Amino acid sequence: MARTKFGAFLAPHHPIGEHPRLQFRNDIKFAVRLEELGFDEFWVGEHHSTGWEMIASPELFLAAVGEHTGRIRLGTGVISLPYHHPFNVAQRM
């Protein structure tokens, strides 16, 4: 019987006024902890809410997460195509 797999989606809500570098560092630590706990997948989407949702480029953020993880699968949950030309999104991926 196949084992159940678990994943998590990060809705990057942060305290307003917190330093963006600290926000990203904590989000990366969150992904690393999920891997340590045995999660199979980590998803993140594009968010532009000034001050408290800071991940405007999920593929770049996931590249940073990939530097600190080894087993967990990484994926984008949302890319806002109205803000980007679809060809450019495909090229970035």
PDB file of N, CA, C and O in Angstrom:
ATOM      1  N   MET A   1       0.836  -1.171   0.000  1.00  0.00           N
ATOM      2  CA  MET A   1       0.000   0.000   0.000  1.00  0.00           C
ATOM      3  C   MET A   1       0.890   1.247   0.000  1.00  0.00           C
ATOM      4  O   MET A   1       1.842   1.327   0.776  1.00  0.00           O
ATOM      5  N   ALA A   2       0.589   2.206  -0.853  1.00  0.00           N
ATOM      6  CA  ALA A   2       1.384   3.432  -0.950  1.00  0.00           C
ATOM      7  C   ALA A   2       1.170   4.296   0.284  1.00  0.00           C
ATOM      8  O   ALA A   2       0.073   4.350   0.840  1.00  0.00           O
ATOM      9  N   ARG A   3       2.228   4.965   0.700  1.00  0.00           N
ATOM     10  CA  ARG A   3       2.093   5.845   1.863  1.00  0.00           C
ATOM     11  C   ARG A   3       1.452   7.165   1.455  1.00  0.00           C
ATOM     12  O   ARG A   3       1.594   7.600   0.312  1.00  0.00           O
ATOM     13  N   THR A   4       0.762   7.789   2.368  1.00  0.00           N
ATOM     14  CA  THR A   4       0.154   9.091   2.130  1.00  0.00           C
ATOM     15  C   THR A   4       1.258  10.140   2.072  1.00  0.00           C
ATOM     16  O   THR A   4       2.168  10.136   2.901  1.00  0.00           O
ATOM     17  N   LYS A   5       1.177  11.032   1.098  1.00  0.00           N
ATOM     18  CA  LYS A   5       2.164  12.106   0.975  1.00  0.00           C
ATOM     19  C   LYS A   5       1.572  13.399   1.506  1.00  0.00           C
ATOM     20  O   LYS A   5       0.363  13.625   1.444  1.00  0.00           O
ATOM     21  N   PHE A   6       2.452  14.240   2.030  1.00  0.00           N
ATOM     22  CA  PHE A   6       2.020  15.502   2.614  1.00  0.00           C
ATOM     23  C   PHE A   6       2.756  16.657   1.976  1.00  0.00           C
ATOM     24  O   PHE A   6       3.940  16.559   1.653  1.00  0.00           O
ATOM     25  N   GLY A   7       2.040  17.752   1.799  1.00  0.00           N
ATOM     26  CA  GLY A   7       2.630  18.970   1.270  1.00  0.00           C
ATOM     27  C   GLY A   7       2.097  20.170   2.023  1.00  0.00           C
ATOM     28  O   GLY A   7       1.128  20.073   2.776  1.00  0.00           O
ATOM     29  N   ALA A   8       2.743  21.301   1.807  1.00  0.00           N
ATOM     30  CA  ALA A   8       2.309  22.535   2.455  1.00  0.00           C
ATOM     31  C   ALA A   8       2.412  23.678   1.460  1.00  0.00           C
ATOM     32  O   ALA A   8       3.332  23.728   0.644  1.00  0.00           O
ATOM     33  N   PHE A   9       1.454  24.593   1.538  1.00  0.00           N
ATOM     34  CA  PHE A   9       1.480  25.809   0.740  1.00  0.00           C
ATOM     35  C   PHE A   9       1.752  26.971   1.683  1.00  0.00           C
ATOM     36  O   PHE A   9       1.068  27.131   2.695  1.00  0.00           O
ATOM     37  N   LEU A  10       2.753  27.782   1.350  1.00  0.00           N
ATOM     38  CA  LEU A  10       3.090  28.935   2.173  1.00  0.00           C
ATOM     39  C   LEU A  10       2.310  30.145   1.697  1.00  0.00           C
ATOM     40  O   LEU A  10       2.515  30.629   0.584  1.00  0.00           O
ATOM     41  N   ALA A  11       1.417  30.631   2.546  1.00  0.00           N
ATOM     42  CA  ALA A  11       0.796  31.935   2.333  1.00  0.00           C
ATOM     43  C   ALA A  11       1.680  32.904   3.108  1.00  0.00           C
ATOM     44  O   ALA A  11       1.590  32.976   4.334  1.00  0.00           O
ATOM     45  N   PRO A  12       2.521  33.643   2.417  1.00  0.00           N
ATOM     46  CA  PRO A  12       3.603  34.380   3.098  1.00  0.00           C
ATOM     47  C   PRO A  12       3.112  35.623   3.838  1.00  0.00           C
ATOM     48  O   PRO A  12       3.395  36.748   3.425  1.00  0.00           O
ATOM     49  N   HIS A  13       2.382  35.418   4.925  1.00  0.00           N
ATOM     50  CA  HIS A  13       1.909  36.538   5.737  1.00  0.00           C
ATOM     51  C   HIS A  13       2.958  36.865   6.788  1.00  0.00           C
ATOM     52  O   HIS A  13       3.387  35.993   7.544  1.00  0.00           O
ATOM     53  N   HIS A  14       3.362  38.114   6.829  1.00  0.00           N
ATOM     54  CA  HIS A  14       4.402  38.560   7.749  1.00  0.00           C
ATOM     55  C   HIS A  14       3.941  39.794   8.507  1.00  0.00           C
ATOM     56  O   HIS A  14       3.059  40.520   8.048  1.00  0.00           O
ATOM     57  N   PRO A  15       4.541  40.031   9.671  1.00  0.00           N
ATOM     58  CA  PRO A  15       4.220  41.263  10.397  1.00  0.00           C
ATOM     59  C   PRO A  15       4.637  42.486   9.572  1.00  0.00           C
ATOM     60  O   PRO A  15       5.745  42.530   9.037  1.00  0.00           O
ATOM     61  N   ILE A  16       3.758  43.460   9.475  1.00  0.00           N
ATOM     62  CA  ILE A  16       4.093  44.688   8.752  1.00  0.00           C
ATOM     63  C   ILE A  16       5.217  45.384   9.498  1.00  0.00           C
ATOM     64  O   ILE A  16       5.187  45.509  10.723  1.00  0.00           O
ATOM     65  N   GLY A  17       6.208  45.833   8.742  1.00  0.00           N
ATOM     66  CA  GLY A  17       7.356  46.515   9.318  1.00  0.00           C
ATOM     67  C   GLY A  17       8.537  45.608   9.574  1.00  0.00           C
ATOM     68  O   GLY A  17       9.630  46.097   9.860  1.00  0.00           O
ATOM     69  N   GLU A  18       8.355  44.296   9.482  1.00  0.00           N
ATOM     70  CA  GLU A  18       9.465  43.369   9.663  1.00  0.00           C
ATOM     71  C   GLU A  18      10.401  43.483   8.460  1.00  0.00           C
ATOM     72  O   GLU A  18       9.943  43.662   7.332  1.00  0.00           O
ATOM     73  N   HIS A  19      11.682  43.382   8.692  1.00  0.00           N
ATOM     74  CA  HIS A  19      12.662  43.522   7.622  1.00  0.00           C
ATOM     75  C   HIS A  19      12.462  42.410   6.580  1.00  0.00           C
ATOM     76  O   HIS A  19      12.337  41.242   6.948  1.00  0.00           O
ATOM     77  N   PRO A  20      12.430  42.762   5.274  1.00  0.00           N
ATOM     78  CA  PRO A  20      12.185  41.747   4.242  1.00  0.00           C
ATOM     79  C   PRO A  20      13.200  40.598   4.268  1.00  0.00           C
ATOM     80  O   PRO A  20      12.829  39.453   4.013  1.00  0.00           O
ATOM     81  N   ARG A  21      14.452  40.877   4.565  1.00  0.00           N
ATOM     82  CA  ARG A  21      15.449  39.809   4.620  1.00  0.00           C
ATOM     83  C   ARG A  21      15.101  38.813   5.712  1.00  0.00           C
ATOM     84  O   ARG A  21      15.265  37.607   5.525  1.00  0.00           O
ATOM     85  N   LEU A  22      14.621  39.304   6.853  1.00  0.00           N
ATOM     86  CA  LEU A  22      14.201  38.423   7.938  1.00  0.00           C
ATOM     87  C   LEU A  22      12.985  37.606   7.530  1.00  0.00           C
ATOM     88  O   LEU A  22      12.887  36.429   7.876  1.00  0.00           O
ATOM     89  N   GLN A  23      12.057  38.216   6.797  1.00  0.00           N
ATOM     90  CA  GLN A  23      10.883  37.495   6.317  1.00  0.00           C
ATOM     91  C   GLN A  23      11.294  36.325   5.428  1.00  0.00           C
ATOM     92  O   GLN A  23      10.832  35.200   5.616  1.00  0.00           O
ATOM     93  N   PHE A  24      12.167  36.602   4.457  1.00  0.00           N
ATOM     94  CA  PHE A  24      12.609  35.537   3.546  1.00  0.00           C
ATOM     95  C   PHE A  24      13.383  34.469   4.309  1.00  0.00           C
ATOM     96  O   PHE A  24      13.202  33.277   4.057  1.00  0.00           O
ATOM     97  N   ARG A  25      14.229  34.871   5.221  1.00  0.00           N
ATOM     98  CA  ARG A  25      15.010  33.903   6.005  1.00  0.00           C
ATOM     99  C   ARG A  25      14.082  32.986   6.796  1.00  0.00           C
ATOM    100  O   ARG A  25      14.301  31.775   6.842  1.00  0.00           O
ATOM    101  N   ASN A  26      13.057  33.546   7.412  1.00  0.00           N
ATOM    102  CA  ASN A  26      12.103  32.728   8.178  1.00  0.00           C
ATOM    103  C   ASN A  26      11.302  31.797   7.273  1.00  0.00           C
ATOM    104  O   ASN A  26      11.019  30.660   7.651  1.00  0.00           O
ATOM    105  N   ASP A  27      10.937  32.265   6.088  1.00  0.00           N
ATOM    106  CA  ASP A  27      10.204  31.410   5.146  1.00  0.00           C
ATOM    107  C   ASP A  27      11.072  30.242   4.676  1.00  0.00           C
ATOM    108  O   ASP A  27      10.576  29.128   4.512  1.00  0.00           O
ATOM    109  N   ILE A  28      12.357  30.491   4.462  1.00  0.00           N
ATOM    110  CA  ILE A  28      13.274  29.409   4.074  1.00  0.00           C
ATOM    111  C   ILE A  28      13.412  28.417   5.221  1.00  0.00           C
ATOM    112  O   ILE A  28      13.399  27.206   4.997  1.00  0.00           O
ATOM    113  N   LYS A  29      13.545  28.916   6.444  1.00  0.00           N
ATOM    114  CA  LYS A  29      13.625  28.034   7.613  1.00  0.00           C
ATOM    115  C   LYS A  29      12.364  27.175   7.738  1.00  0.00           C
ATOM    116  O   LYS A  29      12.434  26.009   8.129  1.00  0.00           O
ATOM    117  N   PHE A  30      11.220  27.759   7.405  1.00  0.00           N
ATOM    118  CA  PHE A  30       9.961  27.018   7.439  1.00  0.00           C
ATOM    119  C   PHE A  30      10.012  25.839   6.464  1.00  0.00           C
ATOM    120  O   PHE A  30       9.623  24.725   6.815  1.00  0.00           O
ATOM    121  N   ALA A  31      10.487  26.084   5.251  1.00  0.00           N
ATOM    122  CA  ALA A  31      10.585  25.012   4.255  1.00  0.00           C
ATOM    123  C   ALA A  31      11.569  23.936   4.711  1.00  0.00           C
ATOM    124  O   ALA A  31      11.305  22.746   4.543  1.00  0.00           O
ATOM    125  N   VAL A  32      12.683  24.340   5.278  1.00  0.00           N
ATOM    126  CA  VAL A  32      13.667  23.375   5.783  1.00  0.00           C
ATOM    127  C   VAL A  32      13.043  22.527   6.892  1.00  0.00           C
ATOM    128  O   VAL A  32      13.252  21.315   6.937  1.00  0.00           O
ATOM    129  N   ARG A  33      12.292  23.148   7.770  1.00  0.00           N
ATOM    130  CA  ARG A  33      11.645  22.408   8.864  1.00  0.00           C
ATOM    131  C   ARG A  33      10.614  21.422   8.335  1.00  0.00           C
ATOM    132  O   ARG A  33      10.493  20.307   8.842  1.00  0.00           O
ATOM    133  N   LEU A  34       9.867  21.839   7.308  1.00  0.00           N
ATOM    134  CA  LEU A  34       8.913  20.905   6.699  1.00  0.00           C
ATOM    135  C   LEU A  34       9.633  19.674   6.163  1.00  0.00           C
ATOM    136  O   LEU A  34       9.159  18.550   6.328  1.00  0.00           O
ATOM    137  N   GLU A  35      10.773  19.886   5.524  1.00  0.00           N
ATOM    138  CA  GLU A  35      11.544  18.750   5.014  1.00  0.00           C
ATOM    139  C   GLU A  35      12.003  17.858   6.169  1.00  0.00           C
ATOM    140  O   GLU A  35      11.918  16.633   6.081  1.00  0.00           O
ATOM    141  N   GLU A  36      12.488  18.470   7.248  1.00  0.00           N
ATOM    142  CA  GLU A  36      12.930  17.698   8.412  1.00  0.00           C
ATOM    143  C   GLU A  36      11.790  16.877   9.013  1.00  0.00           C
ATOM    144  O   GLU A  36      12.016  15.790   9.545  1.00  0.00           O
ATOM    145  N   LEU A  37      10.579  17.395   8.926  1.00  0.00           N
ATOM    146  CA  LEU A  37       9.409  16.692   9.464  1.00  0.00           C
ATOM    147  C   LEU A  37       8.877  15.609   8.529  1.00  0.00           C
ATOM    148  O   LEU A  37       7.956  14.873   8.883  1.00  0.00           O
ATOM    149  N   GLY A  38       9.465  15.515   7.328  1.00  0.00           N
ATOM    150  CA  GLY A  38       9.069  14.463   6.408  1.00  0.00           C
ATOM    151  C   GLY A  38       8.052  14.864   5.359  1.00  0.00           C
ATOM    152  O   GLY A  38       7.544  14.007   4.636  1.00  0.00           O
ATOM    153  N   PHE A  39       7.743  16.157   5.260  1.00  0.00           N
ATOM    154  CA  PHE A  39       6.823  16.594   4.209  1.00  0.00           C
ATOM    155  C   PHE A  39       7.428  16.293   2.849  1.00  0.00           C
ATOM    156  O   PHE A  39       8.648  16.299   2.685  1.00  0.00           O
ATOM    157  N   ASP A  40       6.567  16.030   1.876  1.00  0.00           N
ATOM    158  CA  ASP A  40       7.007  15.660   0.541  1.00  0.00           C
ATOM    159  C   ASP A  40       7.074  16.848  -0.415  1.00  0.00           C
ATOM    160  O   ASP A  40       7.877  16.845  -1.348  1.00  0.00           O
ATOM    161  N   GLU A  41       6.238  17.864  -0.192  1.00  0.00           N
ATOM    162  CA  GLU A  41       6.143  18.992  -1.125  1.00  0.00           C
ATOM    163  C   GLU A  41       6.045  20.310  -0.375  1.00  0.00           C
ATOM    164  O   GLU A  41       5.514  20.379   0.733  1.00  0.00           O
ATOM    165  N   PHE A  42       6.573  21.357  -1.008  1.00  0.00           N
ATOM    166  CA  PHE A  42       6.471  22.716  -0.492  1.00  0.00           C
ATOM    167  C   PHE A  42       6.096  23.624  -1.659  1.00  0.00           C
ATOM    168  O   PHE A  42       6.802  23.685  -2.666  1.00  0.00           O
ATOM    169  N   TRP A  43       4.982  24.322  -1.507  1.00  0.00           N
ATOM    170  CA  TRP A  43       4.450  25.179  -2.566  1.00  0.00           C
ATOM    171  C   TRP A  43       4.427  26.625  -2.098  1.00  0.00           C
ATOM    172  O   TRP A  43       4.230  26.896  -0.913  1.00  0.00           O
ATOM    173  N   VAL A  44       4.627  27.540  -3.012  1.00  0.00           N
ATOM    174  CA  VAL A  44       4.541  28.966  -2.707  1.00  0.00           C
ATOM    175  C   VAL A  44       4.005  29.688  -3.933  1.00  0.00           C
ATOM    176  O   VAL A  44       4.285  29.292  -5.064  1.00  0.00           O
ATOM    177  N   GLY A  45       3.242  30.736  -3.712  1.00  0.00           N
ATOM    178  CA  GLY A  45       2.675  31.496  -4.824  1.00  0.00           C
ATOM    179  C   GLY A  45       3.197  32.919  -4.863  1.00  0.00           C
ATOM    180  O   GLY A  45       3.908  33.369  -3.964  1.00  0.00           O
ATOM    181  N   GLU A  46       2.833  33.605  -5.911  1.00  0.00           N
ATOM    182  CA  GLU A  46       3.223  35.002  -6.101  1.00  0.00           C
ATOM    183  C   GLU A  46       2.286  35.897  -5.294  1.00  0.00           C
ATOM    184  O   GLU A  46       1.064  35.782  -5.393  1.00  0.00           O
ATOM    185  N   HIS A  47       2.874  36.790  -4.493  1.00  0.00           N
ATOM    186  CA  HIS A  47       2.086  37.685  -3.655  1.00  0.00           C
ATOM    187  C   HIS A  47       2.702  39.069  -3.656  1.00  0.00           C
ATOM    188  O   HIS A  47       3.920  39.215  -3.549  1.00  0.00           O
ATOM    189  N   HIS A  48       1.857  40.091  -3.778  1.00  0.00           N
ATOM    190  CA  HIS A  48       2.332  41.478  -3.879  1.00  0.00           C
ATOM    191  C   HIS A  48       1.678  42.405  -2.875  1.00  0.00           C
ATOM    192  O   HIS A  48       1.577  43.600  -3.153  1.00  0.00           O
ATOM    193  N   SER A  49       1.236  41.937  -1.744  1.00  0.00           N
ATOM    194  CA  SER A  49       0.604  42.811  -0.760  1.00  0.00           C
ATOM    195  C   SER A  49       1.702  43.525   0.016  1.00  0.00           C
ATOM    196  O   SER A  49       2.337  42.939   0.893  1.00  0.00           O
ATOM    197  N   THR A  50       1.912  44.752  -0.304  1.00  0.00           N
ATOM    198  CA  THR A  50       3.030  45.518   0.235  1.00  0.00           C
ATOM    199  C   THR A  50       3.137  45.377   1.743  1.00  0.00           C
ATOM    200  O   THR A  50       2.192  45.649   2.483  1.00  0.00           O
ATOM    201  N   GLY A  51       4.311  44.946   2.179  1.00  0.00           N
ATOM    202  CA  GLY A  51       4.607  44.901   3.603  1.00  0.00           C
ATOM    203  C   GLY A  51       4.414  43.567   4.278  1.00  0.00           C
ATOM    204  O   GLY A  51       5.176  43.224   5.181  1.00  0.00           O
ATOM    205  N   TRP A  52       3.425  42.807   3.872  1.00  0.00           N
ATOM    206  CA  TRP A  52       3.215  41.573   4.628  1.00  0.00           C
ATOM    207  C   TRP A  52       3.172  40.322   3.768  1.00  0.00           C
ATOM    208  O   TRP A  52       3.238  39.221   4.313  1.00  0.00           O
ATOM    209  N   GLU A  53       3.067  40.436   2.474  1.00  0.00           N
ATOM    210  CA  GLU A  53       3.221  39.296   1.554  1.00  0.00           C
ATOM    211  C   GLU A  53       4.300  39.690   0.562  1.00  0.00           C
ATOM    212  O   GLU A  53       4.082  40.537  -0.304  1.00  0.00           O
ATOM    213  N   MET A  54       5.456  39.077   0.692  1.00  0.00           N
ATOM    214  CA  MET A  54       6.652  39.601   0.025  1.00  0.00           C
ATOM    215  C   MET A  54       7.188  38.750  -1.126  1.00  0.00           C
ATOM    216  O   MET A  54       8.245  39.085  -1.661  1.00  0.00           O
ATOM    217  N   ILE A  55       6.532  37.689  -1.530  1.00  0.00           N
ATOM    218  CA  ILE A  55       7.117  36.809  -2.544  1.00  0.00           C
ATOM    219  C   ILE A  55       6.552  37.185  -3.910  1.00  0.00           C
ATOM    220  O   ILE A  55       5.504  36.688  -4.320  1.00  0.00           O
ATOM    221  N   ALA A  56       7.258  38.064  -4.601  1.00  0.00           N
ATOM    222  CA  ALA A  56       6.835  38.534  -5.914  1.00  0.00           C
ATOM    223  C   ALA A  56       7.337  37.628  -7.028  1.00  0.00           C
ATOM    224  O   ALA A  56       6.826  37.683  -8.146  1.00  0.00           O
ATOM    225  N   SER A  57       8.327  36.800  -6.740  1.00  0.00           N
ATOM    226  CA  SER A  57       8.906  35.902  -7.735  1.00  0.00           C
ATOM    227  C   SER A  57       9.082  34.519  -7.106  1.00  0.00           C
ATOM    228  O   SER A  57      10.155  34.207  -6.590  1.00  0.00           O
ATOM    229  N   PRO A  58       8.035  33.686  -7.146  1.00  0.00           N
ATOM    230  CA  PRO A  58       8.122  32.395  -6.458  1.00  0.00           C
ATOM    231  C   PRO A  58       9.241  31.498  -6.979  1.00  0.00           C
ATOM    232  O   PRO A  58       9.834  30.745  -6.207  1.00  0.00           O
ATOM    233  N   GLU A  59       9.538  31.568  -8.278  1.00  0.00           N
ATOM    234  CA  GLU A  59      10.593  30.700  -8.800  1.00  0.00           C
ATOM    235  C   GLU A  59      11.959  31.096  -8.252  1.00  0.00           C
ATOM    236  O   GLU A  59      12.799  30.227  -8.018  1.00  0.00           O
ATOM    237  N   LEU A  60      12.196  32.373  -8.044  1.00  0.00           N
ATOM    238  CA  LEU A  60      13.456  32.831  -7.460  1.00  0.00           C
ATOM    239  C   LEU A  60      13.528  32.453  -5.984  1.00  0.00           C
ATOM    240  O   LEU A  60      14.570  32.016  -5.497  1.00  0.00           O
ATOM    241  N   PHE A  61      12.410  32.625  -5.277  1.00  0.00           N
ATOM    242  CA  PHE A  61      12.372  32.235  -3.870  1.00  0.00           C
ATOM    243  C   PHE A  61      12.604  30.727  -3.723  1.00  0.00           C
ATOM    244  O   PHE A  61      13.353  30.303  -2.843  1.00  0.00           O
ATOM    245  N   LEU A  62      11.972  29.918  -4.574  1.00  0.00           N
ATOM    246  CA  LEU A  62      12.149  28.463  -4.489  1.00  0.00           C
ATOM    247  C   LEU A  62      13.574  28.045  -4.837  1.00  0.00           C
ATOM    248  O   LEU A  62      14.061  27.032  -4.335  1.00  0.00           O
ATOM    249  N   ALA A  63      14.246  28.813  -5.691  1.00  0.00           N
ATOM    250  CA  ALA A  63      15.661  28.541  -5.960  1.00  0.00           C
ATOM    251  C   ALA A  63      16.477  28.724  -4.682  1.00  0.00           C
ATOM    252  O   ALA A  63      17.391  27.947  -4.407  1.00  0.00           O
ATOM    253  N   ALA A  64      16.145  29.752  -3.904  1.00  0.00           N
ATOM    254  CA  ALA A  64      16.828  29.966  -2.626  1.00  0.00           C
ATOM    255  C   ALA A  64      16.513  28.835  -1.648  1.00  0.00           C
ATOM    256  O   ALA A  64      17.397  28.375  -0.925  1.00  0.00           O
ATOM    257  N   VAL A  65      15.264  28.388  -1.624  1.00  0.00           N
ATOM    258  CA  VAL A  65      14.878  27.272  -0.753  1.00  0.00           C
ATOM    259  C   VAL A  65      15.665  26.020  -1.161  1.00  0.00           C
ATOM    260  O   VAL A  65      16.119  25.261  -0.305  1.00  0.00           O
ATOM    261  N   GLY A  66      15.821  25.815  -2.460  1.00  0.00           N
ATOM    262  CA  GLY A  66      16.537  24.648  -2.961  1.00  0.00           C
ATOM    263  C   GLY A  66      17.988  24.582  -2.511  1.00  0.00           C
ATOM    264  O   GLY A  66      18.578  23.503  -2.465  1.00  0.00           O
ATOM    265  N   GLU A  67      18.566  25.733  -2.178  1.00  0.00           N
ATOM    266  CA  GLU A  67      19.939  25.746  -1.666  1.00  0.00           C
ATOM    267  C   GLU A  67      20.025  25.138  -0.272  1.00  0.00           C
ATOM    268  O   GLU A  67      21.099  24.720   0.158  1.00  0.00           O
ATOM    269  N   HIS A  68      18.891  25.088   0.442  1.00  0.00           N
ATOM    270  CA  HIS A  68      18.885  24.639   1.833  1.00  0.00           C
ATOM    271  C   HIS A  68      18.160  23.313   2.041  1.00  0.00           C
ATOM    272  O   HIS A  68      18.137  22.788   3.155  1.00  0.00           O
ATOM    273  N   THR A  69      17.569  22.770   0.983  1.00  0.00           N
ATOM    274  CA  THR A  69      16.837  21.506   1.084  1.00  0.00           C
ATOM    275  C   THR A  69      17.405  20.515   0.078  1.00  0.00           C
ATOM    276  O   THR A  69      18.141  20.893  -0.834  1.00  0.00           O
ATOM    277  N   GLY A  70      17.060  19.255   0.251  1.00  0.00           N
ATOM    278  CA  GLY A  70      17.591  18.262  -0.656  1.00  0.00           C
ATOM    279  C   GLY A  70      16.573  17.260  -1.174  1.00  0.00           C
ATOM    280  O   GLY A  70      16.743  16.714  -2.264  1.00  0.00           O
ATOM    281  N   ARG A  71      15.511  17.010  -0.404  1.00  0.00           N
ATOM    282  CA  ARG A  71      14.576  15.958  -0.764  1.00  0.00           C
ATOM    283  C   ARG A  71      13.193  16.482  -1.111  1.00  0.00           C
ATOM    284  O   ARG A  71      12.543  15.958  -2.016  1.00  0.00           O
ATOM    285  N   ILE A  72      12.740  17.497  -0.413  1.00  0.00           N
ATOM    286  CA  ILE A  72      11.381  17.989  -0.583  1.00  0.00           C
ATOM    287  C   ILE A  72      11.193  18.549  -1.997  1.00  0.00           C
ATOM    288  O   ILE A  72      12.070  19.226  -2.533  1.00  0.00           O
ATOM    289  N   ARG A  73      10.045  18.255  -2.581  1.00  0.00           N
ATOM    290  CA  ARG A  73       9.736  18.771  -3.924  1.00  0.00           C
ATOM    291  C   ARG A  73       9.190  20.180  -3.803  1.00  0.00           C
ATOM    292  O   ARG A  73       8.387  20.464  -2.914  1.00  0.00           O
ATOM    293  N   LEU A  74       9.620  21.068  -4.693  1.00  0.00           N
ATOM    294  CA  LEU A  74       9.254  22.479  -4.644  1.00  0.00           C
ATOM    295  C   LEU A  74       8.366  22.817  -5.832  1.00  0.00           C
ATOM    296  O   LEU A  74       8.599  22.348  -6.946  1.00  0.00           O
ATOM    297  N   GLY A  75       7.337  23.644  -5.584  1.00  0.00           N
ATOM    298  CA  GLY A  75       6.446  24.013  -6.678  1.00  0.00           C
ATOM    299  C   GLY A  75       5.812  25.376  -6.469  1.00  0.00           C
ATOM    300  O   GLY A  75       5.665  25.846  -5.341  1.00  0.00           O
ATOM    301  N   THR A  76       5.439  26.003  -7.582  1.00  0.00           N
ATOM    302  CA  THR A  76       4.746  27.284  -7.513  1.00  0.00           C
ATOM    303  C   THR A  76       3.246  27.031  -7.490  1.00  0.00           C
ATOM    304  O   THR A  76       2.733  26.217  -8.258  1.00  0.00           O
ATOM    305  N   GLY A  77       2.557  27.723  -6.619  1.00  0.00           N
ATOM    306  CA  GLY A  77       1.117  27.581  -6.515  1.00  0.00           C
ATOM    307  C   GLY A  77       0.376  28.598  -7.354  1.00  0.00           C
ATOM    308  O   GLY A  77      -0.692  28.302  -7.891  1.00  0.00           O
ATOM    309  N   VAL A  78       0.929  29.799  -7.475  1.00  0.00           N
ATOM    310  CA  VAL A  78       0.262  30.880  -8.194  1.00  0.00           C
ATOM    311  C   VAL A  78       1.315  31.718  -8.900  1.00  0.00           C
ATOM    312  O   VAL A  78       2.309  32.121  -8.296  1.00  0.00           O
ATOM    313  N   ILE A  79       1.092  31.975 -10.175  1.00  0.00           N
ATOM    314  CA  ILE A  79       1.832  32.994 -10.928  1.00  0.00           C
ATOM    315  C   ILE A  79       0.756  33.871 -11.553  1.00  0.00           C
ATOM    316  O   ILE A  79      -0.098  33.371 -12.284  1.00  0.00           O
ATOM    317  N   SER A  80       0.784  35.144 -11.281  1.00  0.00           N
ATOM    318  CA  SER A  80      -0.254  36.067 -11.753  1.00  0.00           C
ATOM    319  C   SER A  80       0.010  36.468 -13.205  1.00  0.00           C
ATOM    320  O   SER A  80       0.711  37.446 -13.463  1.00  0.00           O
ATOM    321  N   LEU A  81      -0.551  35.714 -14.147  1.00  0.00           N
ATOM    322  CA  LEU A  81      -0.299  35.978 -15.565  1.00  0.00           C
ATOM    323  C   LEU A  81      -0.726  37.370 -16.032  1.00  0.00           C
ATOM    324  O   LEU A  81      -0.092  37.902 -16.943  1.00  0.00           O
ATOM    325  N   PRO A  82      -1.766  37.993 -15.460  1.00  0.00           N
ATOM    326  CA  PRO A  82      -2.088  39.349 -15.900  1.00  0.00           C
ATOM    327  C   PRO A  82      -0.936  40.344 -15.680  1.00  0.00           C
ATOM    328  O   PRO A  82      -0.881  41.384 -16.336  1.00  0.00           O
ATOM    329  N   TYR A  83      -0.024  40.023 -14.761  1.00  0.00           N
ATOM    330  CA  TYR A  83       1.109  40.904 -14.494  1.00  0.00           C
ATOM    331  C   TYR A  83       2.326  40.572 -15.352  1.00  0.00           C
ATOM    332  O   TYR A  83       3.273  41.358 -15.397  1.00  0.00           O
ATOM    333  N   HIS A  84       2.323  39.434 -16.029  1.00  0.00           N
ATOM    334  CA  HIS A  84       3.499  38.956 -16.748  1.00  0.00           C
ATOM    335  C   HIS A  84       3.085  38.390 -18.108  1.00  0.00           C
ATOM    336  O   HIS A  84       2.005  37.815 -18.245  1.00  0.00           O
ATOM    337  N   HIS A  85       3.931  38.553 -19.086  1.00  0.00           N
ATOM    338  CA  HIS A  85       3.693  37.919 -20.384  1.00  0.00           C
ATOM    339  C   HIS A  85       3.918  36.408 -20.216  1.00  0.00           C
ATOM    340  O   HIS A  85       4.933  36.004 -19.649  1.00  0.00           O
ATOM    341  N   PRO A  86       3.004  35.580 -20.693  1.00  0.00           N
ATOM    342  CA  PRO A  86       3.143  34.122 -20.514  1.00  0.00           C
ATOM    343  C   PRO A  86       4.466  33.562 -21.035  1.00  0.00           C
ATOM    344  O   PRO A  86       5.008  32.624 -20.450  1.00  0.00           O
ATOM    345  N   PHE A  87       4.989  34.117 -22.114  1.00  0.00           N
ATOM    346  CA  PHE A  87       6.282  33.641 -22.625  1.00  0.00           C
ATOM    347  C   PHE A  87       7.382  33.880 -21.596  1.00  0.00           C
ATOM    348  O   PHE A  87       8.236  33.017 -21.388  1.00  0.00           O
ATOM    349  N   ASN A  88       7.366  35.050 -20.950  1.00  0.00           N
ATOM    350  CA  ASN A  88       8.393  35.342 -19.947  1.00  0.00           C
ATOM    351  C   ASN A  88       8.266  34.428 -18.745  1.00  0.00           C
ATOM    352  O   ASN A  88       9.277  34.008 -18.181  1.00  0.00           O
ATOM    353  N   VAL A  89       7.049  34.114 -18.344  1.00  0.00           N
ATOM    354  CA  VAL A  89       6.849  33.182 -17.228  1.00  0.00           C
ATOM    355  C   VAL A  89       7.412  31.811 -17.594  1.00  0.00           C
ATOM    356  O   VAL A  89       8.123  31.201 -16.795  1.00  0.00           O
ATOM    357  N   ALA A  90       7.106  31.330 -18.778  1.00  0.00           N
ATOM    358  CA  ALA A  90       7.617  30.020 -19.207  1.00  0.00           C
ATOM    359  C   ALA A  90       9.137  30.041 -19.276  1.00  0.00           C
ATOM    360  O   ALA A  90       9.788  29.063 -18.910  1.00  0.00           O
ATOM    361  N   GLN A  91       9.690  31.116 -19.729  1.00  0.00           N
ATOM    362  CA  GLN A  91      11.159  31.224 -19.829  1.00  0.00           C
ATOM    363  C   GLN A  91      11.806  31.214 -18.441  1.00  0.00           C
ATOM    364  O   GLN A  91      12.851  30.591 -18.251  1.00  0.00           O
ATOM    365  N   ARG A  92      11.193  31.900 -17.473  1.00  0.00           N
ATOM    366  CA  ARG A  92      11.746  31.926 -16.127  1.00  0.00           C
ATOM    367  C   ARG A  92      11.716  30.559 -15.468  1.00  0.00           C
ATOM    368  O   ARG A  92      12.617  30.205 -14.707  1.00  0.00           O
ATOM    369  N   MET A  93      10.666  29.787 -15.768  1.00  0.00           N
ATOM    370  CA  MET A  93      10.539  28.455 -15.167  1.00  0.00           C
ATOM    371  C   MET A  93      11.596  27.525 -15.713  1.00  0.00           C
ATOM    372  O   MET A  93      11.651  26.358 -15.327  1.00  0.00           O
TER     373      MET A  93
END
